[in-house]
């Protein structure tokens, strides 16, 4: 994996930095998915790449509580 270092102002909160990290992941995912062909095997391979990037970035998705 390649590494990109982003600089943020010192007064950015952890929440703001997390948002930026998630935004970057969304863009990486979109770029990876641009290579998709219709076969499910290709979709699965992209999902594996995205999961590897998430793990490398230390991103853990939190499920939102279900509304009753």
C-alpha positions in Angstrom: 0.0 0.0 0.0 1.1 3.5 -0.7 0.9 6.1 2.0 -0.4 9.7 1.8 0.2 12.1 4.7 -2.4 14.9 5.1 -1.7 18.0 7.1 -4.6 19.4 9.2 -4.7 22.5 11.4 -3.8 21.7 15.1 -7.2 22.8 16.2 -9.0 20.1 14.1 -10.9 17.7 16.3 -10.7 13.9 16.1 -14.2 13.9 14.6 -13.1 16.3 11.8 -10.0 14.2 11.1 -12.1 11.0 11.1 -14.5 12.6 8.6 -11.6 13.5 6.3 -10.2 10.0 6.6 -13.7 8.5 5.7 -14.0 11.0 2.8 -10.6 9.8 1.5 -11.7 6.2 1.8 -14.9 7.0 -0.2 -12.8 8.5 -3.0 -10.3 5.5 -2.9 -13.3 3.1 -3.1 -14.8 5.1 -6.1 -11.4 5.0 -7.9 -11.1 1.2 -7.3 -14.7 0.6 -8.4 -14.1 2.5 -11.7 -12.2 -0.6 -12.9 -15.3 -2.8 -12.3 -16.7 -5.1 -15.0 -20.0 -6.7 -14.6 -18.9 -10.1 -13.3 -19.5 -10.6 -9.6 -15.9 -11.9 -9.2 -14.6 -8.5 -10.1 -17.0 -6.8 -7.6 -15.8 -9.1 -4.9 -12.2 -8.4 -5.7 -12.8 -4.7 -5.4 -14.6 -5.2 -2.1 -11.5 -7.1 -0.9 -9.2 -4.2 -1.9 -11.5 -1.6 -0.2 -11.5 -3.8 3.0 -7.7 -3.9 2.9 -7.5 -0.1 2.6 -10.0 0.2 5.5 -7.9 -2.1 7.7 -4.7 -0.3 6.7 -6.3 3.0 7.7 -7.6 1.6 11.0 -11.2 2.4 10.0 -13.9 0.4 12.0 -17.4 0.9 10.8 -20.0 1.4 13.5 -23.5 0.2 12.9 -26.1 2.8 13.5 -28.8 1.8 15.9 -32.0 0.6 14.3 -35.0 2.9 14.7 -38.0 1.3 16.3 
